[in-house]
Amino acid sequence: MSLAAMGVVYGDIGTSPLYTMKEVFSGPHAVAVNPDNLLGILSLIFWALTITVSLKYVMFITRADNRGEGGIMALTALALRTSGASPRSLWWISVLGMFGAALFYGDAVITPAMSVLSAVEGLEVATPLFKPFVVPITIGIIVGLFVFQRQGTASVGALFGPVMMFWFATLGALGIWNIAKHPAVIAAINPWYALEFFVQNQMHGFLALGAVVLAITGGEALYADMGHFGRRPIKWAWLGFVFPMLYLNYLGQGALILDNPDAVKNPFFMLVPEMLLYPMVGLATAATVIASQAVISGAFSLTSQAMQLGYCPRIQVLFTSEREKGQIYIPNINWLVLLAVIILVLGFRTSSNLASAYGLAVTLTMMIDTLLAFIVVRSLWSWSGPKSVAFLACFIVVDFAFFAANSVKILDGGWFPLVLGLSVFTLLATWKLGRALLYDKLQQDSMPLDAFIKSLEYGGPHRVEGTGVFMTTNPNGVPRAMLHNLLHNKILHERVVLLNVNVEDVPHVPEFARVEVHPLPQGFFQVIVRYGFKDDPDIPQALMMCEAYGIKYEAMETSFFLGRETIIRHTIPKMSRWRQMLFTWMFRNAETATAFFKIPTNRVVELGTQVEL
């Protein structure tokens, strides 16, 4: 399991040695190359990896799992369980979670561009003749990666772990080879060198954190992917192999720069013996493709979870594996991310330029993780006030220092992930608000179910054979689709199922708890179907599970009645005009309930109605 975790969890942070040291000593806020600065930077990298990745994520935050699942959505769901919290507090927690999730898409765009570009740039070290071809080769690899997404990762996923294990072993071997020439660099583990670096360089030293943070980008991914492997394999893979190999490589790059200061142009590839340079470029490219794959898969998974939790309209989701439910492909997200990645590569053209855009979204996400984790340890784990504050202070100071150092990058490209994150956040927030207003409106206009059923005792419409299934958001009210059916067709089926789908704030709902059936008078049944935010909704399958409760599901004798609402503007709107237009556009282009819930298309009747918002 630890081997498999290396192939998925640590791809992003595992490719950071390609560009971190280069950006520290030759980036926009380049640090002067001398032994004191070198030991200071190596010390900062070690303690950044130790505090942020080892202590914060591996030792603390991975304990905050939502039934085994991690990630910012799972952490938000845990924080929202805070007992006694005011509606305003819960709203702020929800906003924090949404914004953190939105920033992840910025990471999903920058990681493929940055990592693949930095790997292909190794060809320039071999010969300057390759320089004009770096961008075209990078785009070719990235396009191939995104085109491949439709096939799924099952066929090559088994190779990810061994390839990344070989990658990390190579990093460590290259580091040891060069440390042997200057073993004094090992002393950088002493935190005194980091403190002395700040004393000597002051503000310039603080700005250098904007490049040091590149060493920990991808650290939050180990929490997001925890559900695939569990906490223990991720912890032991990091502490027992990945962390030591990574840091040995950083020490090796430091030793090389001490020996040859000109190596700051590309210290990673200049570590490599000349005869192995081309194979190393190939291995680095494979590692960056794997790192990119993990981030792209994470974007698909996050979108799917957002749909289930009601933060995102329904869009087409394709399952690429018959055995693994977590392996999904979302065409719309795939092509939008590809377009953004290509624009980034063409716009920035070098990994050094892209480094200006990298880090801001990651550090903001890490800060949000810390704040949400603080709420969890204080409210759910019942930590004492001083202990909780100590937890918050320890990590938020480090997170804020990295964020503040990266904030100077905003004009140099850091605006891109922020604009992308804010755009996604606007979409998520607009959809959540619009759905809430729509639900309230439908609630106001609905008739109480018990009064309607009681009225049937005094005579009612003609009853016909078969089963009529009416999907509803309010199991205690009469669906609009039923009222319209009665108005126009003046009939009811002999069995009427009022079906309500409820998505829980847990990853998976077990089969035994999937359906809840309440028989009602006059042949009515109230059915509640529960899914977790990582489950695949399948209404016909859920109805088959209702047979034990007296509902026999026969596909050809069952009709599904769905309401199709058309949003029109109210004279006194509850949303601003631009937001209402955005919600209406999203609502109109959302995937139909028929496809999303796997309802047979030839058994569906849609009844339209207008709703004022």
N, C-alpha and C positions, 0 to 999 in steps of 0.2 A: 504493500500500500504506500509505503514511503517512496519507493521507486516511481510508482505511478504519479504520486503527488509532485515529484520533481518535474514531470513533463507538463503539468497543467498549472500548478500553483506558482512556481518560481521562475517561469520563463521571462517575465518582465524585469524583475529585480536581477535576474541572472545575466541579462544582457547589458546592465548598467556599466560594467567595466569598459565597454566599448567606447564610451564617451565622457564619463565623469571626470577623470583626471585631465583629459584634454581640455575640457571646458574650464576647469579650475585655473589652469596655468596659461591658457591662450584664449579664453572667452572674453566677453565684454568687460568683465571686472577681473581681469587676469591678475594673479598673484605673482609677485617676483619669485624667480626660481633661486632659492638658496636653501641650505640644509635646515635652518630653523623653520621656515615656512613649510617645507616639505613634511617635516615631522608633525607640524601643527595640523596640516590638512589630513594626513593619514590618521592622526589621533581623532580629529573631528569625524571622519568617516567611520572609524571603529565605534565611537560612542553614539553616533547617529543610528548605526545598525543595531547597537546593543539596546539603547533606550527605546527607540521607536518600534523597531521590528521585534527584537527578542522579548523585551519586557512588556511593552504596550500591547502589541498584537498577539504574539505567541503565548505569553504567560497570563495576560489579563483578558483582553477582549474576546479571544476565542472561547473563553468560558461562558460568555454571554450568547449562548446558542438558542435558537428557537426550534426546539425538538430536533436538534442536530444540524440545523441550517444556519448559515452565517450570512454576512452581507448587510448593507445599510438598510435594505427593506426589512430584513428580519430583526435588526437592531431597533428600527423605528417601531415595529409592531410590539416588541418587548417594552419599549419606553412608554408606549400609549396605554399600557396596562397599569400605569401608575394609579393607585387607589386614592380617591379623594381629590384628584387634580381638577381644577376648574376647566370649563370648556375653552377658555382663552389659552390656558397652558397646553392643553391637548392640541389646540390649533397650531401653536408655535412649534410643538414637537413634530407635528405632521409636516409643517412647512420646512423645518430643518431636514427631515428625512427626504422630502421631495427634492430640495435643492441639492443635497448630497448625491442623490441618485442622478439628477440632471447633470451634475459635474462629471459623473462617470463617463458620459458619452464623449466629453472632451478628451478624456484619457483614451477612450476607444479609438478616437481619430488620430491623436498624436502618436501613440505608441507604435503602430505599424509604420508610420512615416519616419519617425525618429530612429527606430531600431534597425529597420531594413536599410535605410540610407546610410547609417553609420557603419553597417557591416560591408556594404558594397564599396564604401569609400576606402576600404582596405586595398582595393585594386590600385588606388593612386599611390600607395606606399610602394607597391611593386614597380610601377612605372607611370610617369605623368601622362603617358599616351592614353590612359584609360579615362582621364578626367572628363572629357566631353560625353562619355558614355555612362557615367555614374547615374545620372537622373533617368535616362531611358531604361537602363537595366533595372533600376529601383521600381519604376512604374510597371514594368513588365512583370516583375516578381509579385508586386502587390495586386495587380489585376488578376494574375493566376490564382493567388490566394483567395480572393473574394469570389471568383468564378467557381472555385472548388467547393465553396461552402454548401452548395446545394447537395453535394454528394455525402455530406456528413463527415465527421471525424472518426467514425468507428474503424474504418479500414486502415488508417494510419496512426490512430491513437495509441496502439500498442507500442509503436516505435518512439513515441514522445519521451517516455521515461528513460529508456536506455540512451537515446541521443543526448538528452539533457544531463544525464549522469556522466556521460563521456565528456560533454562540454565543461561541466564543473570540474571534473578530474583534470582536464586539460588546463583550465584556468589555474588550478592549484599547482600543477607541475611547472607551468611557465613562471609562476610567481616564485616557487622554490628555487628554480634555476637561476633567477636573477638576484634573489635575496642572498644567495651564497656569496655573491660578489661584494655586497654591502650589508652584512647581517645586523648592523647597528639600527637599521630601520625598524626592527622588531620593537625597539624601545617606544615607538609611537603609541603603543597600547596605554602608556602612562597618560592620564588625563591632564597632567601638568602642561604637556606640550600644546594641547588645545587652548588652555587658559593663557599661556604665554603668547600664543599666536594672536589672540584677541587684544592682549595688552600692547603688543608691538604694532599691530596693523590697525587697531581701533575700527573706524567706520569702514575702511576698505576690507578689513577682516570680516566684519559683519556681512557686507555685501557678498563675500565669497561663499556664504551659506547658500546663496541662490544656485551655485553650481554643486556644492556638496550634497544638496537635497536630491540630486539626480541619482545618488547611490542608493536611495531608499524608495525611489518610485517603483511601484509594484508591491510594496510592503503590505498595502491594504488588501491585495488580491488573495493572500493566503486566508484571510477571514471570509471573503466573499465565496471562495471555492471550498469552504470547510465541509459543506454538505456532501460533496462527492467522496471525501476520504475519511472524515472524522478528525478530531483534534490531535490525537496521539501520533498518527503517521506524519502529519504536517509539522508537529513540534519536533519529532526526532529527526526528520529529514533536514530541517533547518539547523538545529543545534549540532547534530552529529556529522553533517556533511556540507550542506550548502553554505552556511555562514563561514566555516573555516576556509573552504576553497575560494570563496569570494574575496575574503580579506587577504589571503595569501597572494592573490593576484594584484590587489591594490598595493600591497607592500612591494611586490616585484616591480610594478610600474614605478613606484617611488625610488627603488634602488637603481632602476635604469636611468631615471632622470638625474639622479645624483651623479651617475657615471657619465651621462651624455645629456646635458641640458637641452640640446636641440631636439631631443625625443619628445618634447611637449607637443610637437605638431600632431603626433598620433601615437602616444606611448603604448597603447594596447598592441597594435600590429607591429610596432618596432621591438616588442618583446620577442616576437616569433623569429626563429632562425630563417634565413632567406629561402632555403630550400623547401620549407614547410609553409611559406606565406600563402600560396594559392589554395592548398587544402584548408588552411585556417580560415581564409575568406569564405570558402564553401561551408565549413562547419559553423562559422559565425552567422552566415545567412540562414542556415537551417535553424539555428537557435532563435534568431529573430523572427522567423516565420512561425515557429512554435509559440513564442511569446505573443505575437500578434494574434494567433489563433485563439489563445486563452482569453484575450481581451474582447475579441469579436464575439466569441461564444458567451462571454459575460454580458455583453450588450443585448444579445438575443434573450438570455435568461432574465435579465432585469426588465426588459420590455414585456415579456410574458407575465412576470410577477405583477408588474404595474397594471396590466390589463385585468388580471384576476382581482386585484385589490381596488379597482375602480378609478385608477389615476390616469388611465390611457384608454382611448377607444379601441374596440376590437379590430385587429388587423390579422391578415392571414398568417397562420403558424403551420409549418410543415415539420413532421417528425421524420428524422433521417435514420432512425434505428428502431427496429421492431422490439428490441430488448431493453434499451436504455431510454426511459421517458424524458430524461434531461437533455438529450441530444436533439436540438430543434434548429430550424432554419426559418428566418423571417425575411422574405424577399425585400420588402420595402426598406427595412432597416439596413440590410446588407448593401443595397445599391446606394442609399443615401450616405452611409459611412464611407463607401468606396469613393464616391464623388468628392466628399470632403477631404479624404486622404490625398487624392490626386491633386486637388487644389493646393493643399499644404505643401506637397513635394515641389510642385511647379512654382509656388510662390516663394518658398524659403530656399530651396535648391541645395542647401548643405545642412548637415546635422548641427553644426555650430550655430547657424541662424535659427534652426528649429529649437535649440536648447533655450532660446529666449522665450518661447511659447510654452515650454515644458516646465512643470513644477508648480505653477500657480493653482491649477485645478486640483492637483494631487494634495497639496498642503491644506487647501480649504476642506477637502473631503476628510482628511485626517483630523482636522480640528472638529468637524461635525461629529465624526466617530467618537472622539473623546467626550464631547458634551453629552451625546446620547448615552454613552457608557456610564458617565457620571450619574445620569438619571436612573439608570438600571441598578447600579450598585447601591445607590442611596434608597431607592423606593422598593425594588424587588428583592435585593439581597440584604436589605436592612442594615447596611454598614452605618457605623456611628458618624456623626457630623465631622469630627476632626479627621477620621480615617478617609471619608469620602473627599473632603477638601484637599487632603494630602495627595490623594490619587489624581484629582483634577489638576492641582497646581503643578505636580511633577511633569505631567505630559502636556498640558496646555501651554506651558512656558516654552517647551521645545517646539511644539507645533506652531505657536505664534511667531517664534523667532524665524523659523523657516518661511512662514507665510510673509512676514514683513520683509525679509531679504528678497523674496521673489516678487514683491509688489512693484519693485523698480523696473521689472521686466514688462509691465503692462503696455507701454508705448512701443516696445521693441518686438511685440508679438504675443505677449501674455494676454492681450485683449481677446485673442481668438477663442481659447477655451472658455473664457468668462462669457463672451457673447453667445457662444454655442450653448453653454450651460444655462444661461438666463433664458434663452429661446426655448429650450426644452422644458425648463421650469415653468415658463409662461403657458406652454401647451398643457402640461400636467395639471397645473393649478386651475386653468380655465376649464378643463374637462371635469375636474373634481367639483368645482363650484357649479357648473352648468348642470351636471347630473343631479346634484343635491337639490337645486331649484326645480328641476324637472320632476324629481321624485316627490317633492313637497306639493307641487301643482297637481300631480296625478292623485296624491293622497286626498287633497281637498275636494276633488271632483268625484271621488269614488263613493259608492253606496255600501253601507255595512253589509257584510256577507250574511250574518245571521238573520237580519231583517228580510233580506231577499229570499233566503231559503224558506223562511216561515211563510212568506207570501205565496209560495208555490202550493201550500196546503189548501188554499182556497181556489185552486185552479190556475193553470198556467199554459205555457206554449206546448205545442205538440212535441212529444219525445220520440226520437228516432233511434234505431239500433246503432251500436258502436260506442266508441269512447271519444269524447272531445277533451283535448288537453289545452288549457289556457295558461300560458306563462304570465306570471304576474310578479311585481316587486312587492306587493302588499298581500300576504296570504289571508288577511282578515277582511279584505274588501273585494267587491265585484270588479273583475278586470274590465277595462273599457272595451276590449275586443269582444267580450261576451255581450255587453250591452248593445254594441253595434250589430252583432250577429242576430240578437233578438229583434232589434229594430227593423233589420232588412229581411232576414230569413224567417223569423218568427218560429224558430224551433230550438230545442235543446236535445243533446244526446242522452241516452239512458244512463250512461256513466259520465260524469263530469269531473275532470281532474284539474284542480287549481294548483299549478306547479310553481314553486318559488325556489330559486337557486340562491344559496347563501354561501359566500366565500369567507372562510374563517381566516384569522390572522396566524395560522400555522401552516407549515409547508405542505403537509399531507394529512388527509382525513382517512382513517382506516375504513375498509369496506363495510365492517359491521355497523359503522356509524354514518354510512353514506346517506341513507334515506330515512325519513320519519313520516309516517302516514297516519292521518286522523280521519276515520270515516265520519261522514256527516249525513244528516237526513236527506231524502229525496235523491239518492244516488250520487251525492257529491263526495269527493275525497280531497282533503287538503294534504298535499305532498310537499315536503321540504327536502331538497337535495343539498347536501353539504360537500364542498370541495375545499382543499387547501390551496394556497396561492401558487403551488407548483404542480397541482393536479391537472389532468387533461379532461375538461368537461365532455360528457357523453350522455345526453338525455335518454336516448333509447335504451342504453345499457342500464341506466338508473331505474327506468320504468320496469325493466325485467326483474329487478330486485324487489319490486313492490308486489309480486305475485303472492307472496306469503301473507300479504295484508288484504287480499281480496281483489286486487286489480290485475287482471290478466291482460298482458300487453300483446296485442296482435297488430302488427304493422299495417296490414291492409284494412283493418277495421278501426283504425285510429286516425283522427284528424287533429292537427296542431293549429291552434288559432293564435296568431301573433299580432300585436298592435304595432303599427308603423306610424310614429308621430312625426308631424311636420311642424317645425318651430317657426312661429311668427312673432313679430315684435309687439310687445305690450305697449299701451299708451303711456304707462308709467313703468319703464323697464327696471328690472332689478340688477341688470348688468350694464356696464358701459357699452356703447354701440360697437366699438371695435372688438370688444371681448365677445359680445353676442354674435357678431359676424364670424369670428374665429370658431366659437363653439358650434354654430350652425354648420359651418364648413366641415368640421371634424365629425359631427353627428351624421351629416349626409354621406360622408365617405367611409364611415366605419363599416367593417364587415358585417354582414347580416347575421342575425341570431341563428338562422337556419344552418349556415355553414359552421359558425363557431361552436354550436352545441351538437353538431352532427345529426341534425334532424333530417329525415328523408324529404327531399325537396318536393316529391310528388304527393306528399301528405300534408302540405302546409297551406293554410289560408291566411292571408294578410289583410287586415282591416285598418284603413288609415284614419287618422284624426289630427286635428290642428290643436296645438298647445301654445298658449301665449306665455312668453317669458319676459 
